[in-house]
């Protein structure tokens, strides 16, 4: 028995700052009585349990209590911050500047509202709940979230124009939500983009909640290019219906401390989930991608490929749990994590897990950690390519292979440009 379970914990400086920030903001946070009550409970849970430590299995490689040393004060107003050019020319930008969404935005064929309205009328209250006692991101975001966009694509609608959810900030605290419902047989490509436009430190939390109804086919891209001193806590919650197809691409190319969680429930037969992720880590940054994927019904499939490149003293982790329920026969699930360590001081941990309760399945996982292939490097240098250039070319090829699976030329070119720019700075 834990005799200390009811004793108050000693709060760190960051935990104290969160509690004080909530006390200062609670009177002005949007929400009706039910939302305010939920916020109070979430913050109280966070205050009693504290931020997660390595003693919690799902946070073993990312000791948030120790890694999150401080929390910047909230910056009121975003007058000094402007939206930036879209990632892909012609995309419809839905801007969230310093945590405030543009309530004038509209998209033909899409039902769209700002999230603060759902907070104000209480319709968002159910989605604010944390998943479990270890859901620190859910608690932080649910306590502080102010805005975002809620999207609903009606059944049988194919949205031809790419949609960019563009969250830009200068500093301070920014907490956003993006609930999205895709009707039966709908199609769309969404770019969720998080970007810092100053060098000042920020704490960013963001939760996207995706529901794909039967037959929907969606591409969702998360591009994170936060500042060198920023903390980014992201979570995406996914529910897949019958015969749905979700292609999810995550590119982490920024941030000092990053945790990106994926919580995926495959609920309909014939559903297909594809994850591709690129983690570019340099300096003394730390990035954690943690996934829990549940195959709950028969005849579903998933593939996950994660590519990581580390320079300097960077560290990272990929934790991937695939759960196959007893009724989920004929599940086909494959997971792979490949890492290039470009420095002896860099470190990357991989923890793949399979929890299978069905007997007629195909499931597997694999992981590799290596340096650049010396034969490939020699081949390029023997043909006159300088060593630094040759290394950059090989690293670029290692990650570009993932992006090219999108098969959308302009989108691929734009993402490859982000990757190339990052490599030029770090390689």
Beta strands, then each sheet from edge to edge (+ up, - down):
strand 1: 92-97
strand 2: 100-101
strand 3: 110-114
strand 4: 147-153
strand 5: 163-169
strand 6: 172-182
strand 7: 187-196
strand 8: 202-212
strand 9: 217-225
strand 10: 231-240
strand 11: 245-252
strand 12: 257-266
strand 13: 272-281
strand 14: 286-295
strand 15: 301-310
strand 16: 315-324
strand 17: 332-341
strand 18: 347-356
strand 19: 362-370
sheet 1: 2+ 1- 5- 7- 9- 11- 13- 15- 17- 19-
sheet 2: 3+ 4- 6- 8- 10- 12- 14- 16- 18-
end
